[in-house]
Amino acid sequence: MSVRYNNFAFAKMRFFAVFLNLTQTFNAFASSQSVITDPTDINYGKVASTYINVDGNYSGNANIVLGQPILPENKLNLNATLAANFSRGANITSGVENITNNWSINNNYRFVTNFDKLDLTAGIGGTITRATYSATPNSNTQFFTLNPSFDISYLFPGNIRLAIDLDYLKNTGRGEGYNTNFTLVNSYISRQFFKNRGTFKIAVNDAFNQ
């Protein structure tokens, strides 16, 4: 099942959209694993794997998007997105049903300017992800990602543009060695020639060698 809604107010340059999708699978294929415990069996001690039919498997996702002018003539706009995903699946291990639930929520908020010579974008985004296993709750996981960003560029006289963008990424809740955080800084200076048909650019990527 899918549901969509879109609204664009041209006079106010305002955009709003919602999307929802739900899926359910009946008699879905699932793996069934068990250890062979019969000593007379030639495969004694091995894991036997087969497939069975199960019910209760479903998934869904939803998205909300908003574009909202804050200053007249699109001088400052707010862009916001919210997304959610969920899935549920089942399998059998040693005769025990294992229900796996996965879900994540992601949101992003961004302010965007549109001035004559100055372009500035500032935003922040975050994601939370969680997975649970009914048969092995010790394997449950949950982690977060945070990502603020800032971009600025200015057009100087002589068609010279200077731009800098900064991104910070932080991961938490993961395993050892994966809880990382770093800052990326990129910049460039450029000049346009031949009635804006040619461009000379000098760029620096990852200025802090992250």
Z-matrix of the N, CA and C atoms (Angstrom, degrees):
N
C 1 1.445
C 2 1.522 1 108.75
N 3 1.312 2 116.12 1 133.96
C 4 1.462 3 121.17 2 -179.82
C 5 1.525 4 109.76 3 -130.76
N 6 1.322 5 115.57 4 141.78
C 7 1.463 6 122.00 5 177.39
C 8 1.520 7 107.83 6 -132.28
N 9 1.334 8 116.15 7 131.93
C 10 1.459 9 121.63 8 178.80
C 11 1.526 10 109.84 9 -130.04
N 12 1.329 11 114.75 10 142.94
C 13 1.466 12 120.06 11 173.87
C 14 1.514 13 108.04 12 -144.67
N 15 1.334 14 116.51 13 129.89
C 16 1.459 15 122.22 14 178.64
C 17 1.522 16 109.09 15 -132.73
N 18 1.320 17 115.57 16 139.71
C 19 1.458 18 120.47 17 176.26
C 20 1.518 19 109.08 18 -143.69
N 21 1.331 20 115.86 19 124.80
C 22 1.457 21 121.23 20 178.50
C 23 1.520 22 108.28 21 -126.71
N 24 1.324 23 116.15 22 112.75
C 25 1.460 24 121.75 23 177.80
C 26 1.518 25 107.99 24 -92.27
N 27 1.334 26 116.08 25 99.98
C 28 1.466 27 120.51 26 -172.83
C 29 1.521 28 111.42 27 -62.44
N 30 1.332 29 117.20 28 -39.57
C 31 1.465 30 120.38 29 -176.59
C 32 1.527 31 111.22 30 -62.62
N 33 1.320 32 116.93 31 -35.92
C 34 1.466 33 121.18 32 -179.05
C 35 1.522 34 112.60 33 -102.33
N 36 1.350 35 117.06 34 -3.36
C 37 1.464 36 122.81 35 -178.02
C 38 1.531 37 110.87 36 54.87
N 39 1.316 38 115.64 37 41.65
C 40 1.459 39 121.71 38 -179.23
C 41 1.522 40 109.34 39 -107.30
N 42 1.341 41 116.28 40 133.94
C 43 1.462 42 121.01 41 -178.01
C 44 1.524 43 109.53 42 -125.93
N 45 1.339 44 114.97 43 136.78
C 46 1.460 45 120.44 44 178.09
C 47 1.519 46 108.43 45 -143.92
N 48 1.329 47 116.73 46 132.99
C 49 1.463 48 120.69 47 -178.50
C 50 1.520 49 109.74 48 -144.71
N 51 1.326 50 114.81 49 145.13
C 52 1.462 51 122.28 50 176.91
C 53 1.520 52 108.37 51 -133.49
N 54 1.325 53 116.25 52 134.71
C 55 1.465 54 121.38 53 176.84
C 56 1.518 55 108.61 54 -133.36
N 57 1.339 56 116.10 55 133.04
C 58 1.457 57 121.81 56 179.32
C 59 1.516 58 109.08 57 -135.84
N 60 1.324 59 116.86 58 131.70
C 61 1.462 60 121.71 59 179.76
C 62 1.529 61 109.63 60 -136.04
N 63 1.335 62 116.29 61 129.27
C 64 1.462 63 122.58 62 178.34
C 65 1.520 64 109.08 63 -127.39
N 66 1.326 65 116.67 64 136.00
C 67 1.466 66 122.05 65 -179.58
C 68 1.524 67 109.34 66 -134.68
N 69 1.330 68 116.49 67 133.56
C 70 1.459 69 121.49 68 175.16
C 71 1.513 70 108.98 69 -128.56
N 72 1.329 71 115.98 70 135.81
C 73 1.464 72 121.93 71 -179.10
C 74 1.522 73 109.41 72 -113.22
N 75 1.327 74 116.06 73 121.22
C 76 1.462 75 121.22 74 176.90
C 77 1.528 76 109.41 75 -93.42
N 78 1.323 77 116.12 76 143.43
C 79 1.462 78 121.15 77 -178.90
C 80 1.529 79 111.65 78 52.95
N 81 1.319 80 114.91 79 44.52
C 82 1.462 81 119.60 80 -179.38
C 83 1.524 82 110.27 81 -70.21
N 84 1.327 83 115.62 82 153.50
C 85 1.457 84 120.66 83 175.74
C 86 1.528 85 109.50 84 -78.94
N 87 1.315 86 116.44 85 134.27
C 88 1.464 87 121.95 86 177.00
C 89 1.520 88 108.76 87 -138.98
N 90 1.317 89 116.27 88 151.70
C 91 1.463 90 120.39 89 179.55
C 92 1.525 91 110.23 90 -81.93
N 93 1.322 92 115.56 91 145.47
C 94 1.467 93 122.52 92 175.85
C 95 1.520 94 107.53 93 -130.49
N 96 1.328 95 116.13 94 117.23
C 97 1.458 96 121.28 95 -176.10
C 98 1.522 97 110.48 96 -120.95
N 99 1.320 98 115.92 97 141.38
C 100 1.465 99 121.20 98 177.66
C 101 1.522 100 109.39 99 -152.91
N 102 1.320 101 115.64 100 150.65
C 103 1.462 102 121.54 101 179.07
C 104 1.530 103 108.92 102 -85.66
N 105 1.321 104 116.22 103 132.44
C 106 1.468 105 121.62 104 178.22
C 107 1.523 106 108.62 105 -76.93
N 108 1.337 107 115.52 106 115.54
C 109 1.474 108 120.98 107 -174.06
C 110 1.524 109 113.73 108 -107.82
N 111 1.320 110 117.47 109 0.66
C 112 1.470 111 120.73 110 179.40
C 113 1.532 112 109.15 111 -80.77
N 114 1.353 113 118.38 112 113.25
C 115 1.480 114 120.35 113 -177.55
C 116 1.519 115 113.19 114 -61.48
N 117 1.340 116 117.51 115 -22.54
C 118 1.463 117 119.73 116 -178.90
C 119 1.522 118 112.12 117 -83.09
N 120 1.299 119 116.02 118 -10.02
C 121 1.467 120 119.86 119 -179.53
C 122 1.519 121 109.00 120 -78.26
N 123 1.321 122 116.69 121 135.63
C 124 1.468 123 120.97 122 -179.72
C 125 1.522 124 111.81 123 -62.26
N 126 1.338 125 116.32 124 -23.31
C 127 1.465 126 120.98 125 -179.68
C 128 1.530 127 112.06 126 -100.72
N 129 1.325 128 115.87 127 23.34
C 130 1.466 129 121.03 128 -178.46
C 131 1.538 130 110.93 129 -53.18
N 132 1.345 131 115.78 130 132.50
C 133 1.461 132 121.08 131 178.63
C 134 1.511 133 114.36 132 89.56
N 135 1.325 134 116.96 133 -12.17
C 136 1.459 135 120.36 134 179.45
C 137 1.531 136 110.16 135 -86.43
N 138 1.308 137 115.18 136 168.23
C 139 1.462 138 121.30 137 178.70
C 140 1.519 139 108.81 138 -100.04
N 141 1.322 140 115.35 139 122.24
C 142 1.463 141 120.52 140 177.21
C 143 1.521 142 108.70 141 -91.29
N 144 1.316 143 116.28 142 130.27
C 145 1.458 144 121.43 143 -178.27
C 146 1.518 145 109.52 144 -124.00
N 147 1.311 146 115.59 145 132.80
C 148 1.459 147 121.06 146 177.49
C 149 1.521 148 108.27 147 -145.08
N 150 1.315 149 116.22 148 -177.41
C 151 1.461 150 120.71 149 -179.16
C 152 1.514 151 109.71 150 -122.67
N 153 1.330 152 115.30 151 141.72
C 154 1.454 153 121.76 152 178.57
C 155 1.523 154 108.90 153 -131.81
N 156 1.314 155 115.63 154 168.82
C 157 1.457 156 120.96 155 175.81
C 158 1.528 157 109.73 156 -97.54
N 159 1.322 158 115.75 157 134.94
C 160 1.466 159 121.49 158 179.28
C 161 1.523 160 109.28 159 -134.04
N 162 1.321 161 115.66 160 157.73
C 163 1.458 162 122.00 161 173.64
C 164 1.524 163 109.02 162 -112.19
N 165 1.306 164 115.67 163 170.39
C 166 1.464 165 119.94 164 177.61
C 167 1.505 166 114.47 165 90.05
N 168 1.345 167 117.81 166 13.03
C 169 1.457 168 120.67 167 175.65
C 170 1.526 169 108.99 168 -91.93
N 171 1.317 170 116.41 169 123.45
C 172 1.460 171 119.28 170 177.79
C 173 1.523 172 109.76 171 -153.13
N 174 1.305 173 114.93 172 164.76
C 175 1.462 174 121.23 173 -179.67
C 176 1.521 175 108.91 174 -150.82
N 177 1.304 176 115.04 175 161.13
C 178 1.456 177 119.56 176 179.13
C 179 1.509 178 111.00 177 -161.33
N 180 1.311 179 115.66 178 156.77
C 181 1.455 180 120.88 179 174.54
C 182 1.519 181 109.21 180 -148.89
N 183 1.309 182 115.29 181 151.42
C 184 1.461 183 121.51 182 -178.80
C 185 1.519 184 109.09 183 -141.29
N 186 1.325 185 115.88 184 145.15
C 187 1.458 186 121.70 185 179.17
C 188 1.522 187 109.51 186 -137.90
N 189 1.312 188 115.76 187 137.82
C 190 1.459 189 122.48 188 174.22
C 191 1.525 190 107.52 189 -127.90
N 192 1.325 191 116.51 190 129.51
C 193 1.467 192 121.94 191 -178.01
C 194 1.527 193 108.68 192 -127.26
N 195 1.324 194 116.12 193 133.29
C 196 1.462 195 121.20 194 178.66
C 197 1.516 196 109.82 195 -132.86
N 198 1.329 197 115.79 196 130.09
C 199 1.453 198 121.85 197 171.36
C 200 1.516 199 107.95 198 -121.20
N 201 1.333 200 117.24 199 112.28
C 202 1.462 201 121.32 200 -171.17
C 203 1.526 202 111.08 201 -127.64
N 204 1.357 203 118.01 202 114.74
C 205 1.463 204 119.54 203 174.27
C 206 1.525 205 110.80 204 -65.77
N 207 1.325 206 116.06 205 140.24
C 208 1.460 207 121.08 206 177.79
C 209 1.520 208 110.82 207 -109.77
N 210 1.341 209 116.58 208 -38.46
C 211 1.458 210 121.60 209 175.37
C 212 1.524 211 109.14 210 -112.11
N 213 1.330 212 117.92 211 151.83
C 214 1.475 213 120.59 212 -179.87
C 215 1.521 214 111.88 213 -59.86
N 216 1.347 215 114.36 214 157.91
C 217 1.466 216 123.26 215 176.84
C 218 1.525 217 111.89 216 59.29
N 219 1.317 218 116.72 217 29.80
C 220 1.473 219 122.08 218 177.60
C 221 1.526 220 113.49 219 58.48
N 222 1.326 221 116.55 220 28.83
C 223 1.457 222 119.09 221 178.94
C 224 1.529 223 112.07 222 -69.33
N 225 1.328 224 116.02 223 -28.17
C 226 1.460 225 120.53 224 176.53
C 227 1.519 226 108.43 225 -147.10
N 228 1.331 227 116.06 226 126.75
C 229 1.456 228 121.64 227 -178.05
C 230 1.523 229 110.22 228 -128.43
N 231 1.324 230 114.29 229 149.96
C 232 1.458 231 121.40 230 172.64
C 233 1.516 232 108.58 231 -109.87
N 234 1.331 233 116.45 232 124.01
C 235 1.464 234 122.36 233 174.10
C 236 1.524 235 108.11 234 -113.79
N 237 1.324 236 116.12 235 123.85
C 238 1.464 237 120.65 236 -177.83
C 239 1.519 238 109.91 237 -131.73
N 240 1.324 239 116.18 238 139.45
C 241 1.465 240 121.48 239 176.75
C 242 1.525 241 109.07 240 -134.91
N 243 1.314 242 114.67 241 143.55
C 244 1.461 243 121.96 242 175.50
C 245 1.517 244 107.56 243 -134.59
N 246 1.321 245 116.84 244 125.31
C 247 1.468 246 121.61 245 -177.95
C 248 1.521 247 109.46 246 -131.97
N 249 1.322 248 115.60 247 140.67
C 250 1.461 249 121.39 248 178.63
C 251 1.520 250 109.35 249 -136.70
N 252 1.326 251 116.29 250 141.54
C 253 1.465 252 122.42 251 178.79
C 254 1.525 253 109.32 252 -133.96
N 255 1.335 254 115.60 253 143.21
C 256 1.459 255 120.27 254 179.09
C 257 1.521 256 109.42 255 -147.72
N 258 1.322 257 115.85 256 140.85
C 259 1.462 258 120.24 257 175.58
C 260 1.523 259 109.35 258 -145.57
N 261 1.332 260 115.12 259 147.57
C 262 1.462 261 121.82 260 178.85
C 263 1.519 262 108.41 261 -133.70
N 264 1.324 263 116.63 262 128.52
C 265 1.457 264 121.19 263 -179.87
C 266 1.512 265 110.78 264 -138.46
N 267 1.322 266 116.05 265 159.61
C 268 1.466 267 120.87 266 -177.77
C 269 1.517 268 110.48 267 -131.99
N 270 1.328 269 115.98 268 145.25
C 271 1.459 270 122.34 269 170.19
C 272 1.529 271 108.27 270 -148.63
N 273 1.312 272 116.58 271 172.76
C 274 1.459 273 121.98 272 -176.83
C 275 1.524 274 109.00 273 -120.50
N 276 1.335 275 116.47 274 128.94
C 277 1.461 276 122.06 275 176.56
C 278 1.524 277 108.62 276 -128.95
N 279 1.341 278 115.90 277 117.96
C 280 1.471 279 122.12 278 -178.87
C 281 1.524 280 111.21 279 52.63
N 282 1.309 281 115.52 280 40.95
C 283 1.454 282 120.78 281 177.62
C 284 1.509 283 115.01 282 79.15
N 285 1.323 284 117.99 283 0.86
C 286 1.466 285 122.07 284 -179.05
C 287 1.522 286 109.07 285 -106.14
N 288 1.325 287 115.76 286 128.42
C 289 1.462 288 119.64 287 178.48
C 290 1.528 289 109.69 288 -74.13
N 291 1.315 290 115.88 289 131.23
C 292 1.461 291 121.96 290 179.38
C 293 1.522 292 108.65 291 -116.34
N 294 1.326 293 115.89 292 114.25
C 295 1.461 294 121.64 293 178.41
C 296 1.523 295 108.44 294 -96.43
N 297 1.314 296 115.76 295 123.20
C 298 1.459 297 121.50 296 178.77
C 299 1.521 298 109.48 297 -106.85
N 300 1.320 299 115.80 298 123.48
C 301 1.461 300 121.93 299 176.00
C 302 1.523 301 109.17 300 -115.75
N 303 1.309 302 115.98 301 127.00
C 304 1.463 303 121.74 302 176.48
C 305 1.523 304 108.88 303 -123.47
N 306 1.318 305 116.18 304 133.15
C 307 1.460 306 118.28 305 174.56
C 308 1.528 307 110.01 306 -148.55
N 309 1.306 308 114.57 307 153.96
C 310 1.460 309 120.72 308 178.44
C 311 1.524 310 109.27 309 -149.38
N 312 1.315 311 115.20 310 148.45
C 313 1.463 312 122.41 311 176.45
C 314 1.519 313 107.59 312 -129.80
N 315 1.307 314 115.79 313 129.69
C 316 1.462 315 121.80 314 -179.86
C 317 1.523 316 109.17 315 -127.41
N 318 1.320 317 117.01 316 133.07
C 319 1.463 318 119.76 317 175.25
C 320 1.517 319 109.86 318 -137.00
N 321 1.328 320 114.77 319 145.79
C 322 1.457 321 122.14 320 -178.96
C 323 1.521 322 109.19 321 -139.22
N 324 1.325 323 115.21 322 137.60
C 325 1.462 324 121.31 323 177.39
C 326 1.528 325 107.52 324 -131.87
N 327 1.315 326 115.25 325 131.49
C 328 1.462 327 118.74 326 -173.92
C 329 1.531 328 109.92 327 -142.80
N 330 1.330 329 115.19 328 130.00
C 331 1.458 330 121.50 329 173.51
C 332 1.526 331 108.15 330 -101.41
N 333 1.329 332 115.91 331 131.20
C 334 1.461 333 121.52 332 -175.68
C 335 1.523 334 108.96 333 -127.82
N 336 1.338 335 116.70 334 126.70
C 337 1.461 336 120.90 335 176.81
C 338 1.518 337 110.07 336 -99.86
N 339 1.321 338 115.11 337 160.16
C 340 1.464 339 120.75 338 -180.00
C 341 1.525 340 108.75 339 -145.63
N 342 1.336 341 115.30 340 67.92
C 343 1.455 342 120.30 341 178.25
C 344 1.530 343 109.75 342 -94.01
N 345 1.326 344 115.84 343 173.73
C 346 1.464 345 119.68 344 -173.77
C 347 1.526 346 112.11 345 -60.61
N 348 1.318 347 116.89 346 -48.56
C 349 1.465 348 120.20 347 -175.87
C 350 1.528 349 113.31 348 -117.20
N 351 1.310 350 116.34 349 -14.96
C 352 1.459 351 120.78 350 -176.05
C 353 1.520 352 110.42 351 -110.23
N 354 1.323 353 115.90 352 127.07
C 355 1.464 354 122.04 353 172.86
C 356 1.525 355 107.67 354 -119.10
N 357 1.322 356 115.22 355 125.96
C 358 1.458 357 119.58 356 -177.44
C 359 1.522 358 109.30 357 -137.84
N 360 1.319 359 115.56 358 132.33
C 361 1.464 360 121.59 359 177.78
C 362 1.523 361 108.46 360 -132.30
N 363 1.325 362 115.77 361 127.38
C 364 1.462 363 121.02 362 177.88
C 365 1.519 364 108.23 363 -133.01
N 366 1.314 365 115.94 364 133.24
C 367 1.457 366 117.73 365 -177.33
C 368 1.509 367 112.28 366 -157.38
N 369 1.317 368 114.34 367 173.54
C 370 1.456 369 121.16 368 177.04
C 371 1.523 370 108.50 369 -148.66
N 372 1.317 371 115.51 370 141.31
C 373 1.457 372 121.16 371 178.87
C 374 1.519 373 110.06 372 -136.58
N 375 1.302 374 115.69 373 154.67
C 376 1.457 375 120.10 374 179.41
C 377 1.512 376 111.37 375 -151.90
N 378 1.322 377 115.75 376 151.20
C 379 1.463 378 121.70 377 179.59
C 380 1.523 379 109.54 378 -137.56
N 381 1.320 380 116.08 379 135.72
C 382 1.459 381 121.76 380 171.26
C 383 1.521 382 107.73 381 -119.18
N 384 1.310 383 116.84 382 131.92
C 385 1.465 384 122.90 383 -177.62
C 386 1.526 385 109.09 384 -129.62
N 387 1.320 386 116.24 385 135.35
C 388 1.464 387 120.45 386 -178.80
C 389 1.520 388 109.80 387 -140.17
N 390 1.329 389 115.96 388 139.29
C 391 1.466 390 122.67 389 175.72
C 392 1.521 391 108.38 390 -131.89
N 393 1.333 392 116.71 391 132.86
C 394 1.466 393 121.48 392 179.20
C 395 1.519 394 109.66 393 -127.33
N 396 1.347 395 115.38 394 147.88
C 397 1.462 396 122.69 395 -178.40
C 398 1.529 397 107.86 396 -131.08
N 399 1.327 398 116.77 397 116.61
C 400 1.464 399 120.16 398 -173.88
C 401 1.525 400 112.59 399 -64.79
N 402 1.321 401 118.46 400 -34.34
C 403 1.466 402 121.37 401 -177.36
C 404 1.522 403 112.59 402 -81.51
N 405 1.318 404 117.00 403 -25.83
C 406 1.471 405 120.95 404 -178.47
C 407 1.527 406 109.31 405 -134.88
N 408 1.323 407 118.15 406 72.09
C 409 1.471 408 120.47 407 -176.90
C 410 1.523 409 113.70 408 -60.79
N 411 1.316 410 118.36 409 -20.75
C 412 1.464 411 120.05 410 177.35
C 413 1.526 412 112.21 411 -67.33
N 414 1.330 413 115.66 412 -15.10
C 415 1.462 414 119.97 413 179.67
C 416 1.526 415 112.38 414 -91.49
N 417 1.331 416 117.22 415 -0.64
C 418 1.465 417 119.87 416 -179.95
C 419 1.525 418 110.60 417 -58.92
N 420 1.318 419 116.09 418 143.60
C 421 1.461 420 120.93 419 -179.44
C 422 1.523 421 110.05 420 -131.16
N 423 1.317 422 114.57 421 152.98
C 424 1.461 423 121.27 422 174.33
C 425 1.520 424 107.87 423 -154.79
N 426 1.323 425 116.71 424 128.33
C 427 1.454 426 118.87 425 179.14
C 428 1.522 427 110.60 426 -145.29
N 429 1.330 428 114.25 427 163.15
C 430 1.457 429 121.70 428 -174.47
C 431 1.527 430 109.56 429 -128.18
N 432 1.318 431 114.61 430 151.28
C 433 1.460 432 121.65 431 173.51
C 434 1.525 433 108.45 432 -132.86
N 435 1.325 434 116.63 433 131.56
C 436 1.465 435 122.38 434 178.54
C 437 1.518 436 108.62 435 -122.79
N 438 1.348 437 116.71 436 134.89
C 439 1.461 438 119.97 437 -174.11
C 440 1.531 439 111.59 438 -145.01
N 441 1.342 440 118.19 439 83.35
C 442 1.461 441 119.84 440 169.91
C 443 1.527 442 110.29 441 -79.48
N 444 1.324 443 116.26 442 152.41
C 445 1.466 444 120.30 443 -178.59
C 446 1.524 445 109.70 444 -148.12
N 447 1.332 446 114.73 445 157.65
C 448 1.462 447 120.96 446 -178.65
C 449 1.525 448 108.10 447 -151.14
N 450 1.321 449 116.64 448 124.13
C 451 1.470 450 122.30 449 178.77
C 452 1.525 451 108.92 450 -127.15
N 453 1.320 452 115.84 451 137.04
C 454 1.456 453 120.12 452 177.96
C 455 1.522 454 109.43 453 -144.91
N 456 1.316 455 116.01 454 140.50
C 457 1.464 456 120.85 455 174.29
C 458 1.525 457 108.46 456 -145.13
N 459 1.329 458 114.71 457 148.35
C 460 1.471 459 119.88 458 -178.96
C 461 1.522 460 108.89 459 -138.37
N 462 1.330 461 114.89 460 137.46
C 463 1.462 462 121.09 461 179.48
C 464 1.521 463 109.12 462 -98.36
N 465 1.328 464 115.67 463 111.85
C 466 1.455 465 121.92 464 179.86
C 467 1.527 466 110.17 465 -87.76
N 468 1.328 467 117.05 466 167.04
C 469 1.472 468 119.33 467 175.01
C 470 1.525 469 110.84 468 -56.93
N 471 1.317 470 115.70 469 147.95
C 472 1.453 471 120.62 470 -178.11
C 473 1.512 472 113.22 471 85.16
N 474 1.338 473 117.14 472 18.06
C 475 1.473 474 121.71 473 179.73
C 476 1.529 475 112.42 474 59.21
N 477 1.323 476 115.97 475 34.39
C 478 1.461 477 121.11 476 177.22
C 479 1.528 478 108.84 477 -99.93
N 480 1.307 479 115.94 478 124.13
C 481 1.466 480 120.36 479 -178.78
C 482 1.531 481 110.09 480 -117.34
N 483 1.330 482 115.05 481 132.81
C 484 1.459 483 122.32 482 175.19
C 485 1.528 484 108.19 483 -114.78
N 486 1.322 485 116.46 484 129.65
C 487 1.464 486 120.75 485 -177.29
C 488 1.521 487 110.32 486 -134.29
N 489 1.322 488 115.47 487 142.78
C 490 1.462 489 122.72 488 176.65
C 491 1.523 490 108.07 489 -137.78
N 492 1.319 491 116.85 490 133.27
C 493 1.462 492 119.77 491 173.25
C 494 1.524 493 109.67 492 -129.76
N 495 1.321 494 114.32 493 139.49
C 496 1.461 495 122.02 494 -175.53
C 497 1.520 496 109.32 495 -128.38
N 498 1.324 497 116.30 496 130.61
C 499 1.464 498 122.41 497 177.77
C 500 1.522 499 109.31 498 -130.53
N 501 1.324 500 115.62 499 131.94
C 502 1.460 501 121.30 500 175.77
C 503 1.521 502 108.03 501 -117.15
N 504 1.325 503 117.07 502 130.53
C 505 1.461 504 122.10 503 -178.57
C 506 1.524 505 109.30 504 -127.29
N 507 1.327 506 115.85 505 127.50
C 508 1.461 507 121.08 506 -179.52
C 509 1.524 508 109.03 507 -130.10
N 510 1.339 509 116.56 508 127.40
C 511 1.464 510 123.35 509 177.12
C 512 1.522 511 109.15 510 -113.00
N 513 1.329 512 117.07 511 132.00
C 514 1.461 513 121.57 512 177.22
C 515 1.523 514 109.48 513 -135.83
N 516 1.334 515 115.31 514 156.94
C 517 1.455 516 120.58 515 177.42
C 518 1.512 517 114.29 516 86.33
N 519 1.319 518 117.94 517 -1.16
C 520 1.461 519 121.31 518 179.73
C 521 1.532 520 109.94 519 -88.46
N 522 1.323 521 115.04 520 -178.02
C 523 1.453 522 119.60 521 178.34
C 524 1.513 523 111.89 522 -73.63
N 525 1.335 524 114.75 523 171.50
C 526 1.456 525 120.68 524 -179.76
C 527 1.521 526 110.53 525 -58.63
N 528 1.318 527 115.38 526 132.93
C 529 1.454 528 120.82 527 -178.79
C 530 1.508 529 113.92 528 91.47
N 531 1.339 530 117.29 529 -9.52
C 532 1.461 531 120.88 530 -178.94
C 533 1.524 532 112.60 531 -112.65
N 534 1.330 533 117.55 532 -8.16
C 535 1.465 534 120.91 533 175.37
C 536 1.522 535 108.32 534 -82.32
N 537 1.296 536 115.66 535 79.38
C 538 1.457 537 121.69 536 -172.60
C 539 1.522 538 110.65 537 -106.66
N 540 1.308 539 115.11 538 157.69
C 541 1.462 540 121.35 539 169.97
C 542 1.519 541 107.94 540 -148.45
N 543 1.297 542 115.82 541 138.86
C 544 1.458 543 120.06 542 -178.64
C 545 1.526 544 109.54 543 -155.62
N 546 1.323 545 114.40 544 161.16
C 547 1.462 546 121.98 545 -179.84
C 548 1.519 547 108.93 546 -121.36
N 549 1.312 548 116.42 547 126.76
C 550 1.459 549 122.10 548 177.40
C 551 1.524 550 109.38 549 -107.50
N 552 1.314 551 115.76 550 127.55
C 553 1.459 552 121.33 551 177.61
C 554 1.520 553 108.36 552 -125.19
N 555 1.309 554 116.28 553 121.23
C 556 1.459 555 122.99 554 176.38
C 557 1.524 556 108.47 555 -122.32
N 558 1.313 557 116.04 556 148.51
C 559 1.463 558 119.66 557 178.52
C 560 1.522 559 109.56 558 -152.16
N 561 1.318 560 115.05 559 160.38
C 562 1.464 561 119.64 560 174.97
C 563 1.523 562 109.41 561 -155.68
N 564 1.305 563 114.87 562 156.82
C 565 1.452 564 122.60 563 171.37
C 566 1.520 565 106.95 564 -127.47
N 567 1.317 566 116.81 565 135.19
C 568 1.464 567 119.96 566 -175.18
C 569 1.527 568 110.18 567 -140.91
N 570 1.312 569 114.18 568 158.99
C 571 1.462 570 120.77 569 175.10
C 572 1.519 571 108.57 570 -141.01
N 573 1.328 572 115.61 571 135.78
C 574 1.456 573 120.88 572 -179.40
C 575 1.523 574 110.53 573 -97.97
N 576 1.338 575 113.95 574 142.79
C 577 1.460 576 121.84 575 -179.42
C 578 1.525 577 109.70 576 -126.41
N 579 1.327 578 115.13 577 173.06
C 580 1.469 579 122.28 578 171.85
C 581 1.530 580 111.53 579 51.06
N 582 1.336 581 114.78 580 53.06
C 583 1.464 582 120.79 581 178.06
C 584 1.527 583 111.40 582 55.72
N 585 1.336 584 114.19 583 46.04
C 586 1.472 585 122.63 584 176.93
C 587 1.524 586 113.63 585 67.33
N 588 1.326 587 117.56 586 18.38
C 589 1.464 588 120.30 587 177.04
C 590 1.526 589 112.59 588 -93.16
N 591 1.308 590 117.33 589 -14.77
C 592 1.459 591 121.13 590 178.13
C 593 1.518 592 110.31 591 -130.58
N 594 1.328 593 116.69 592 149.63
C 595 1.464 594 121.63 593 -177.34
C 596 1.524 595 109.90 594 -137.24
N 597 1.326 596 115.29 595 133.45
C 598 1.461 597 121.82 596 171.91
C 599 1.528 598 107.04 597 -109.09
N 600 1.323 599 116.90 598 128.55
C 601 1.465 600 120.21 599 -173.94
C 602 1.527 601 110.86 600 -137.98
N 603 1.326 602 115.26 601 138.32
C 604 1.459 603 122.94 602 170.76
C 605 1.530 604 107.10 603 -119.18
N 606 1.331 605 117.02 604 124.88
C 607 1.465 606 120.81 605 -174.36
C 608 1.521 607 111.09 606 -127.09
N 609 1.316 608 115.26 607 148.63
C 610 1.461 609 123.25 608 173.66
C 611 1.523 610 107.47 609 -124.91
N 612 1.330 611 116.76 610 121.64
C 613 1.456 612 121.83 611 179.07
C 614 1.528 613 110.29 612 -108.75
N 615 1.323 614 115.87 613 139.62
C 616 1.464 615 122.86 614 179.53
C 617 1.527 616 110.18 615 52.40
N 618 1.326 617 115.32 616 64.71
C 619 1.461 618 121.13 617 -175.12
C 620 1.524 619 112.65 618 -60.61
N 621 1.338 620 118.03 619 -28.48
C 622 1.462 621 121.33 620 -179.08
C 623 1.525 622 112.89 621 -95.83
N 624 1.339 623 116.26 622 7.82
C 625 1.464 624 121.64 623 177.61
C 626 1.531 625 111.56 624 52.87
N 627 1.315 626 114.86 625 52.40
C 628 1.465 627 120.78 626 -179.53
C 629 1.522 628 112.34 627 -84.44
